[in-house]
Amino acid sequence: MKKLNKKYTMGNGQWANCNGQIAMGNEKWEISNGKFAMGNGQSIIVYCRLLIARFTKYHKLLIAYCLLLITSSCNNKQTSNEQINTTTQKNVVSLTDAQYKNAGIETGKIDSQFVSSVLKLNGKIDVPPQNMVSISVPLGGYLKSTKLLPGMHISKGEVLATMEDPQYIQLQQDYLTAKAQLSLLESEYNRQKELNESKAASDKIFEQAKANYLTQNILIKSLEQKLSLIGLNSVNITPNNISKSIHLYSPINGFVSAVNVNVGKYVTPSDVLFELVNPNDIHLALTVFDKDVNKLAIGQKVFAYTNIHPEKKYECEIILISKNLGSDNATQVHCHFKQYDKSLLPGMFMNADIELSGSKVAVLPDDAVISYENKNYVFIEVGDKQFKMQEVQIGNAENGFTEITNAEDFRAKTVVLKGTYNLLMALKNTSDE
């Protein structure tokens, strides 16, 4: 018998090698001078049979355990394959004959058709500088009264506000005083002129009188212009009608776009009290990227709409295409409204559609394409009354047909043209179950 060098344990039995001894359980065999001896003196043959029987028992247990592991692994693999198959088939719906008939399914191939392309842009309503007026007070002052509100229509020459300030009184006083001095200096100038002509007065005295008269005349002219700046007519100013207040008048016909002050507030010459807009030249400024500029031309029609009321279209016409590109590789395209609407205010953002020349593209009927969870899908036939839902990329739509931009994925496939919604409902019901 070969001497064991390792210790083995199996079940309740134990084999060990220790100093030339072979032990099993509580029994011990000894090797001495090439002979086997047992502690209790039993035959070596009996123990050999016992050893073989016990080894066979544990060997069978080991084989059974290994078979159990293999079976479990196969079952897990089968379950995994079933899950994969289920996931793969989740977008496929199968119909019975009755369901197929009731769904009204019609199938066909992707077709080609002429579809106009539409360039979608955005921008805002703008007004040229000459049609937007900012109202301020050149000399400053306190706002005494105003009735203006944003959006209010105003006419040219209409009073916008009344201002008050002591400097208005001082300006009128300076003008009347200078005007009175002018009469005296004019008389002195004429007298010295006569004396100089008769050689009764020196040229120096005459020249001084002349300079005083001209200087005073310049002062009066400048005061008249200052009075005109604040809306006062110097012709109407007399010592009996000096006023502490002035009126601000509208220089245009239009509407009020902004009111920036309140009654009692002091404003400086740099402050803007009101902003007025003349809508006669109001236009839409659209942002166009460089890759699309060559697609546009002056006179081209534009249909603009707001985010709030996209169904209401405003017809426009391109009047100017800017040639300057900004840092974002975009330029401005200016459009005139065919008919101005008072609800369109400067600064309002708008969207616009510009119809471009069309081309022949791959299309499907609108009924073939269905929107689901913010994506577009079609159903393709994959078997007898079996249909698979597949995502599709769409382009422009016109006259009941929708452009398919990834048409190459469907060229060789049969597509459901009608009954798409019924298939989606059947697929959802199957998924819920």
Secondary structure, DSSP 8 states (H G I E B T S, - for coil): -----S-EEETTEEEEEETTEEEETTEEEEEETTEEEETT---HHHHHHHHHHHHHHHHHHHHHHHHHHHHHHHHHHHHHHHHHHHHHTTTEEE--HHHHHHHT-EEE--EEEEE--EEEEEEEEE--GGGEEEE--TT-EEEEEE---TT-EE-TT-EEEEEE-HHHHHHHHHHHHHHHHHHHHHHHHHHHHHHHHTTSS-HHHHHHHHHHHHHHHHHHHHHHHHHHHTT--GGG--TT---SEEEEE-SSSEEEEEE---TT-EE-TT---EEEE-GGG-EEEEEEEHHHHTT--TT-EEEEE-SS-TTS-EEEEEEEE-----TTSEEEEEEEESS--TT--TT-EEEEEEE---EEEEEEEGGG-EEETTEEEEEEEEETTEEEEEE--EEEEETTEEEETTGGGTTTS-EEEE-HHHHHHHHHHHHH-
